[in-house]
Amino acid sequence: MQGFSRSKDEAVSPVIGTILIIALTIVIVGIFASVLLGYNAGEPAPILGISIGQEGNIITVTHLNGAVLPAGTYKILVDGVEKDFGETGDFRPGMTLRWDSGTETVGTVSVVYTGTDGGKTMLMQKTIGKAGSGGDIKILEINGIKFDLSNYWGAEWEDIVEEAKNLPSGWNAITLIRHKIYYGEGEYWFNLNDGLRLTKDEANLNPSLSEFNQAHPNKMTHIIITRILTPDNTTNGPGTGERTFNADVRPVNKGTLYCSDTKLYLYVGKKPITIFSSGRINDGEWIQIGTQII
């Protein structure tokens, strides 16, 4: 029976052709991926932990742990545009960089490693979702009157929780600042105490600001924003230049607000009598938390 055979060249040529086609396909796919995504592999990116947060208008980028980012090898982008976070040198563990967004809207904040060869590697990205002018939560409006709370601002609660979850090794809590305002889920709270802390274990339970305050009673005061008292709610007091609240509106609950001479005060209820005198408010009973926007 007559057999059938091929030469060695005939047998090998199709195999080589197939390999060349596969290799060419890989190269083309890589080129298109780089063009479409705008990022190429470049040099290997360093391994590190980064946390992106927000404190009112201030956007923060914190280096939690891992490798140092040398100066000039990274960029911080807000909605794809590089912003000045004050970085002038190496970005090391424990450092926090800040940028004041002012009235700008903020969608996504990204930290990109550029290395020394022009490549781009995304290290961290977070959606902030901060509204622009008119949507600032540090501007409190009550009955058509606007107050600026920025000088007494602490932070947004979700950012505090996120930061506590990502604390570096050896750190187990974040201390809240005394006499500062904290905001979460539409509520404003005022911290009355030194040493009030959110632990990493608590943060991992994702507590709301209200739930945190239930677990730490009498440490913070809920700010009542449904109404605001004014000098119209007072009458002449027993002393010269003194005024006292009318009986039907006299504050009994912590968190009551009062506006006088463009200053917004919070009732903290440390004294039993609420009396105002010309040009000042009783010390210890009320604390200023804002200023009226004229």
DRENDO-1510 file (C-alpha; in Angstrom, 1 decimal, always signed):
<recs>
REC; n; res; u; v; w
REC; 1; MET; +0.0; +0.0; +0.0 .
REC; 2; GLN; +1.3; +3.4; -1.0 .
REC; 3; GLY; +1.9; +5.6; +1.9 .
REC; 4; PHE; +1.6; +9.4; +2.3 .
REC; 5; SER; +4.4; +11.7; +3.6 .
REC; 6; ARG; +5.4; +15.3; +3.8 .
REC; 7; SER; +8.8; +17.0; +3.9 .
REC; 8; LYS; +10.0; +18.5; +7.2 .
REC; 9; ASP; +9.6; +22.0; +5.8 .
REC; 10; GLU; +6.0; +21.3; +4.9 .
REC; 11; ALA; +5.3; +20.0; +8.4 .
REC; 12; VAL; +6.9; +22.9; +10.3 .
REC; 13; SER; +5.8; +25.9; +8.3 .
REC; 14; PRO; +2.1; +26.0; +9.5 .
REC; 15; VAL; +3.2; +25.8; +13.1 .
REC; 16; ILE; +5.6; +28.8; +12.8 .
REC; 17; GLY; +2.9; +30.7; +11.0 .
REC; 18; THR; +0.4; +30.1; +13.8 .
REC; 19; ILE; +2.9; +31.2; +16.5 .
REC; 20; LEU; +3.6; +34.4; +14.5 .
REC; 21; ILE; -0.1; +35.2; +14.2 .
REC; 22; ILE; -0.7; +34.7; +18.0 .
REC; 23; ALA; +2.3; +36.9; +18.9 .
REC; 24; LEU; +1.1; +39.6; +16.5 .
REC; 25; THR; -2.3; +39.5; +18.0 .
REC; 26; ILE; -1.0; +39.9; +21.5 .
REC; 27; VAL; +1.1; +43.0; +20.5 .
REC; 28; ILE; -1.9; +44.6; +18.7 .
REC; 29; VAL; -4.2; +44.0; +21.7 .
REC; 30; GLY; -1.6; +45.5; +24.0 .
REC; 31; ILE; -1.3; +48.6; +21.9 .
REC; 32; PHE; -5.0; +49.1; +21.6 .
REC; 33; ALA; -5.4; +48.6; +25.4 .
REC; 34; SER; -2.8; +51.2; +26.1 .
REC; 35; VAL; -4.4; +53.7; +23.7 .
REC; 36; LEU; -7.9; +53.2; +24.9 .
REC; 37; LEU; -7.2; +53.1; +28.6 .
REC; 38; GLY; -4.5; +55.8; +28.6 .
REC; 39; TYR; -2.3; +53.8; +30.9 .
REC; 40; ASN; +0.7; +51.6; +30.0 .
REC; 41; ALA; +2.5; +49.1; +32.1 .
REC; 42; GLY; +5.7; +51.1; +32.6 .
REC; 43; GLU; +7.9; +50.2; +35.6 .
REC; 44; PRO; +6.3; +48.2; +38.4 .
REC; 45; ALA; +4.3; +50.3; +40.8 .
REC; 46; PRO; +5.3; +50.4; +44.5 .
REC; 47; ILE; +3.0; +48.6; +47.0 .
REC; 48; LEU; +1.5; +50.9; +49.6 .
REC; 49; GLY; -1.8; +51.8; +51.4 .
REC; 50; ILE; -3.6; +55.1; +50.6 .
REC; 51; SER; -6.8; +56.6; +52.1 .
REC; 52; ILE; -8.7; +59.3; +50.4 .
REC; 53; GLY; -11.2; +61.3; +52.5 .
REC; 54; GLN; -13.0; +64.6; +52.9 .
REC; 55; GLU; -13.2; +67.1; +55.8 .
REC; 56; GLY; -15.8; +69.6; +54.6 .
REC; 57; ASN; -14.2; +71.3; +51.6 .
REC; 58; ILE; -10.8; +69.8; +52.3 .
REC; 59; ILE; -9.9; +66.7; +50.3 .
REC; 60; THR; -7.3; +64.5; +52.1 .
REC; 61; VAL; -4.9; +61.9; +50.8 .
REC; 62; THR; -3.2; +59.9; +53.6 .
REC; 63; HIS; -0.2; +57.5; +53.1 .
REC; 64; LEU; -1.1; +54.6; +55.5 .
REC; 65; ASN; +1.8; +52.2; +55.1 .
REC; 66; GLY; +4.1; +50.6; +52.6 .
REC; 67; ALA; +6.6; +52.0; +50.1 .
REC; 68; VAL; +7.6; +55.7; +49.9 .
REC; 69; LEU; +6.6; +57.6; +46.8 .
REC; 70; PRO; +9.5; +59.7; +45.7 .
REC; 71; ALA; +8.9; +63.3; +44.7 .
REC; 72; GLY; +7.9; +63.7; +41.1 .
REC; 73; THR; +6.7; +60.1; +40.7 .
REC; 74; TYR; +3.0; +60.5; +41.5 .
REC; 75; LYS; +0.1; +62.8; +40.7 .
REC; 76; ILE; -3.2; +63.5; +42.5 .
REC; 77; LEU; -6.1; +64.1; +40.2 .
REC; 78; VAL; -9.6; +65.4; +40.8 .
REC; 79; ASP; -11.9; +64.4; +38.0 .
REC; 80; GLY; -8.9; +63.7; +35.8 .
REC; 81; VAL; -7.2; +67.2; +36.5 .
REC; 82; GLU; -4.1; +67.5; +38.6 .
REC; 83; LYS; -4.6; +69.6; +41.7 .
REC; 84; ASP; -2.1; +71.1; +44.2 .
REC; 85; PHE; -2.3; +69.0; +47.4 .
REC; 86; GLY; +0.9; +70.7; +48.7 .
REC; 87; GLU; +3.2; +67.8; +47.8 .
REC; 88; THR; +6.7; +69.1; +47.5 .
REC; 89; GLY; +8.7; +66.0; +48.5 .
REC; 90; ASP; +8.5; +62.3; +49.1 .
REC; 91; PHE; +5.1; +60.9; +50.2 .
REC; 92; ARG; +5.8; +58.8; +53.2 .
REC; 93; PRO; +3.8; +56.7; +55.7 .
REC; 94; GLY; +1.9; +58.8; +58.2 .
REC; 95; MET; +1.7; +61.9; +55.9 .
REC; 96; THR; -1.6; +63.5; +54.9 .
REC; 97; LEU; -1.8; +65.8; +51.9 .
REC; 98; ARG; -4.7; +68.3; +51.6 .
REC; 99; TRP; -6.4; +70.4; +49.0 .
REC; 100; ASP; -9.1; +73.0; +49.6 .
REC; 101; SER; -11.8; +72.4; +47.0 .
REC; 102; GLY; -13.6; +75.6; +47.9 .
REC; 103; THR; -16.8; +75.9; +45.9 .
REC; 104; GLU; -15.7; +73.4; +43.3 .
REC; 105; THR; -17.6; +70.2; +42.7 .
REC; 106; VAL; -15.6; +67.0; +43.3 .
REC; 107; GLY; -16.4; +63.7; +41.7 .
REC; 108; THR; -13.5; +61.3; +41.7 .
REC; 109; VAL; -10.1; +61.7; +43.4 .
REC; 110; SER; -7.3; +59.5; +42.1 .
REC; 111; VAL; -3.6; +58.9; +43.0 .
REC; 112; VAL; -1.6; +57.9; +40.0 .
REC; 113; TYR; +2.0; +56.6; +40.0 .
REC; 114; THR; +3.9; +58.0; +37.0 .
REC; 115; GLY; +7.3; +56.6; +37.8 .
REC; 116; THR; +10.4; +57.7; +35.9 .
REC; 117; ASP; +9.5; +56.3; +32.4 .
REC; 118; GLY; +6.2; +58.1; +31.8 .
REC; 119; GLY; +4.0; +55.1; +32.6 .
REC; 120; LYS; +0.8; +55.5; +34.6 .
REC; 121; THR; -0.5; +53.2; +37.3 .
REC; 122; MET; -3.6; +53.9; +39.3 .
REC; 123; LEU; -2.8; +53.4; +43.0 .
REC; 124; MET; -6.1; +54.5; +44.6 .
REC; 125; GLN; -9.3; +56.1; +43.5 .
REC; 126; LYS; -12.4; +57.2; +45.4 .
REC; 127; THR; -15.7; +58.9; +44.5 .
REC; 128; ILE; -16.3; +61.9; +46.8 .
REC; 129; GLY; -19.4; +63.3; +45.2 .
REC; 130; LYS; -19.1; +66.8; +46.8 .
REC; 131; ALA; -21.5; +69.4; +45.3 .
REC; 132; GLY; -20.3; +72.7; +44.2 .
REC; 133; SER; -21.4; +76.2; +45.3 .
REC; 134; GLY; -24.9; +75.9; +46.9 .
REC; 135; GLY; -24.5; +72.3; +48.0 .
REC; 136; ASP; -21.9; +72.8; +50.7 .
REC; 137; ILE; -23.0; +71.1; +53.9 .
REC; 138; LYS; -21.0; +73.6; +55.9 .
REC; 139; ILE; -23.5; +76.2; +54.9 .
REC; 140; LEU; -26.6; +75.7; +57.1 .
REC; 141; GLU; -29.8; +77.4; +56.1 .
REC; 142; ILE; -32.7; +77.8; +58.5 .
REC; 143; ASN; -35.9; +79.7; +57.6 .
REC; 144; GLY; -34.1; +81.4; +54.7 .
REC; 145; ILE; -31.1; +82.5; +56.8 .
REC; 146; LYS; -27.7; +81.1; +55.9 .
REC; 147; PHE; -24.9; +80.4; +58.4 .
REC; 148; ASP; -21.2; +79.5; +57.7 .
REC; 149; LEU; -20.1; +76.7; +59.9 .
REC; 150; SER; -16.6; +76.3; +58.4 .
REC; 151; ASN; -14.6; +77.8; +61.3 .
REC; 152; TYR; -16.2; +75.3; +63.7 .
REC; 153; TRP; -16.1; +72.3; +61.4 .
REC; 154; GLY; -14.8; +68.8; +62.3 .
REC; 155; ALA; -15.5; +66.4; +59.5 .
REC; 156; GLU; -18.0; +64.2; +57.7 .
REC; 157; TRP; -18.7; +61.1; +59.6 .
REC; 158; GLU; -18.3; +58.6; +56.8 .
REC; 159; ASP; -14.8; +60.0; +56.3 .
REC; 160; ILE; -14.0; +59.5; +60.0 .
REC; 161; VAL; -15.2; +55.9; +59.8 .
REC; 162; GLU; -13.2; +55.2; +56.7 .
REC; 163; GLU; -10.1; +56.7; +58.2 .
REC; 164; ALA; -10.5; +54.7; +61.4 .
REC; 165; LYS; -10.9; +51.4; +59.4 .
REC; 166; ASN; -7.6; +52.1; +57.6 .
REC; 167; LEU; -5.5; +53.1; +60.6 .
REC; 168; PRO; -1.8; +52.0; +60.3 .
REC; 169; SER; -0.6; +49.1; +62.4 .
REC; 170; GLY; -0.2; +50.2; +66.0 .
REC; 171; TRP; -3.0; +52.8; +65.9 .
REC; 172; ASN; -6.4; +51.7; +67.2 .
REC; 173; ALA; -8.6; +54.9; +67.4 .
REC; 174; ILE; -9.2; +58.4; +66.0 .
REC; 175; THR; -9.8; +61.2; +68.6 .
REC; 176; LEU; -12.6; +63.6; +67.7 .
REC; 177; ILE; -11.8; +67.3; +68.2 .
REC; 178; ARG; -13.6; +69.1; +71.1 .
REC; 179; HIS; -16.0; +71.9; +70.1 .
REC; 180; LYS; -16.2; +70.8; +66.5 .
REC; 181; ILE; -19.2; +69.9; +64.3 .
REC; 182; TYR; -19.5; +66.5; +62.7 .
REC; 183; TYR; -22.0; +65.7; +60.0 .
REC; 184; GLY; -23.7; +62.4; +58.9 .
REC; 185; GLU; -26.9; +61.4; +57.2 .
REC; 186; GLY; -28.3; +64.9; +57.2 .
REC; 187; GLU; -27.6; +65.4; +60.9 .
REC; 188; TYR; -25.2; +67.8; +62.6 .
REC; 189; TRP; -23.6; +66.9; +66.0 .
REC; 190; PHE; -21.4; +69.0; +68.2 .
REC; 191; ASN; -18.6; +67.4; +70.2 .
REC; 192; LEU; -18.5; +68.6; +73.8 .
REC; 193; ASN; -15.8; +66.4; +75.2 .
REC; 194; ASP; -12.0; +65.9; +75.1 .
REC; 195; GLY; -10.9; +62.4; +74.4 .
REC; 196; LEU; -13.9; +61.1; +72.6 .
REC; 197; ARG; -12.6; +58.4; +70.3 .
REC; 198; LEU; -13.8; +56.2; +67.4 .
REC; 199; THR; -11.9; +52.9; +67.6 .
REC; 200; LYS; -11.0; +50.7; +64.6 .
REC; 201; ASP; -13.2; +48.0; +66.0 .
REC; 202; GLU; -16.2; +50.3; +66.2 .
REC; 203; ALA; -15.5; +51.7; +62.7 .
REC; 204; ASN; -15.6; +48.1; +61.2 .
REC; 205; LEU; -19.2; +47.9; +62.4 .
REC; 206; ASN; -20.0; +50.9; +60.2 .
REC; 207; PRO; -22.0; +52.8; +62.8 .
REC; 208; SER; -24.0; +55.9; +61.8 .
REC; 209; LEU; -23.3; +59.1; +63.7 .
REC; 210; SER; -26.5; +58.6; +65.7 .
REC; 211; GLU; -25.6; +55.0; +66.6 .
REC; 212; PHE; -22.1; +56.1; +67.7 .
REC; 213; ASN; -23.7; +58.7; +70.0 .
REC; 214; GLN; -26.0; +56.2; +71.5 .
REC; 215; ALA; -23.0; +54.1; +72.4 .
REC; 216; HIS; -21.3; +57.2; +73.9 .
REC; 217; PRO; -24.1; +59.1; +75.6 .
REC; 218; ASN; -23.7; +62.8; +76.7 .
REC; 219; LYS; -20.5; +63.2; +74.7 .
REC; 220; MET; -22.0; +65.0; +71.7 .
REC; 221; THR; -25.0; +67.2; +71.3 .
REC; 222; HIS; -27.4; +66.9; +68.4 .
REC; 223; ILE; -27.9; +70.3; +66.7 .
REC; 224; ILE; -31.6; +71.0; +66.3 .
REC; 225; ILE; -31.9; +72.7; +62.9 .
REC; 226; THR; -35.7; +72.9; +62.7 .
REC; 227; ARG; -35.9; +76.3; +64.2 .
REC; 228; ILE; -33.7; +79.2; +65.5 .
REC; 229; LEU; -34.3; +81.6; +68.3 .
REC; 230; THR; -33.5; +85.4; +67.9 .
REC; 231; PRO; -33.6; +88.5; +70.1 .
REC; 232; ASP; -37.3; +88.7; +69.3 .
REC; 233; ASN; -37.8; +85.7; +71.6 .
REC; 234; THR; -36.4; +87.7; +74.6 .
REC; 235; THR; -37.5; +90.5; +76.9 .
REC; 236; ASN; -35.7; +92.8; +79.3 .
REC; 237; GLY; -34.2; +91.0; +82.2 .
REC; 238; PRO; -33.8; +92.1; +85.8 .
REC; 239; GLY; -30.4; +93.8; +85.3 .
REC; 240; THR; -29.3; +96.7; +83.1 .
REC; 241; GLY; -28.9; +95.6; +79.5 .
REC; 242; GLU; -29.9; +92.0; +80.4 .
REC; 243; ARG; -32.4; +90.0; +78.4 .
REC; 244; THR; -34.0; +86.7; +79.1 .
REC; 245; PHE; -35.9; +84.3; +77.0 .
REC; 246; ASN; -39.7; +84.3; +77.0 .
REC; 247; ALA; -41.1; +81.5; +79.1 .
REC; 248; ASP; -42.8; +79.8; +76.1 .
REC; 249; VAL; -39.5; +79.4; +74.2 .
REC; 250; ARG; -36.9; +79.1; +76.9 .
REC; 251; PRO; -34.4; +76.5; +75.9 .
REC; 252; VAL; -34.6; +73.2; +77.8 .
REC; 253; ASN; -33.0; +70.9; +75.2 .
REC; 254; LYS; -29.3; +70.9; +74.3 .
REC; 255; GLY; -28.8; +71.6; +70.7 .
REC; 256; THR; -31.1; +74.7; +70.5 .
REC; 257; LEU; -29.9; +77.4; +68.2 .
REC; 258; TYR; -29.9; +81.2; +68.8 .
REC; 259; CYS; -28.7; +84.0; +66.5 .
REC; 260; SER; -27.7; +87.4; +67.7 .
REC; 261; ASP; -25.4; +90.0; +66.0 .
REC; 262; THR; -24.8; +87.6; +63.1 .
REC; 263; LYS; -23.4; +85.0; +65.4 .
REC; 264; LEU; -25.0; +81.5; +65.7 .
REC; 265; TYR; -24.9; +80.0; +69.1 .
REC; 266; LEU; -25.6; +76.4; +70.4 .
REC; 267; TYR; -27.2; +75.8; +73.7 .
REC; 268; VAL; -25.2; +73.2; +75.7 .
REC; 269; GLY; -27.3; +73.5; +78.9 .
REC; 270; LYS; -24.6; +73.9; +81.5 .
REC; 271; LYS; -26.5; +76.5; +83.6 .
REC; 272; PRO; -30.1; +76.5; +84.7 .
REC; 273; ILE; -30.8; +80.2; +83.7 .
REC; 274; THR; -30.5; +81.6; +80.2 .
REC; 275; ILE; -29.9; +85.3; +80.4 .
REC; 276; PHE; -28.2; +87.5; +77.8 .
REC; 277; SER; -26.6; +90.8; +78.4 .
REC; 278; SER; -25.7; +93.5; +75.9 .
REC; 279; GLY; -22.9; +92.5; +73.5 .
REC; 280; ARG; -22.3; +89.0; +74.9 .
REC; 281; ILE; -23.8; +85.7; +75.7 .
REC; 282; ASN; -23.5; +83.8; +79.0 .
REC; 283; ASP; -20.3; +81.8; +79.2 .
REC; 284; GLY; -20.5; +78.1; +79.5 .
REC; 285; GLU; -24.2; +78.0; +78.6 .
REC; 286; TRP; -23.9; +78.8; +74.8 .
REC; 287; ILE; -21.1; +78.2; +72.4 .
REC; 288; GLN; -20.7; +79.9; +69.0 .
REC; 289; ILE; -20.8; +77.4; +66.1 .
REC; 290; GLY; -21.3; +79.7; +63.1 .
REC; 291; THR; -21.6; +83.1; +61.5 .
REC; 292; GLN; -24.6; +84.5; +59.5 .
REC; 293; ILE; -23.9; +85.1; +55.8 .
REC; 294; ILE; -25.1; +88.6; +55.0 .
</recs>
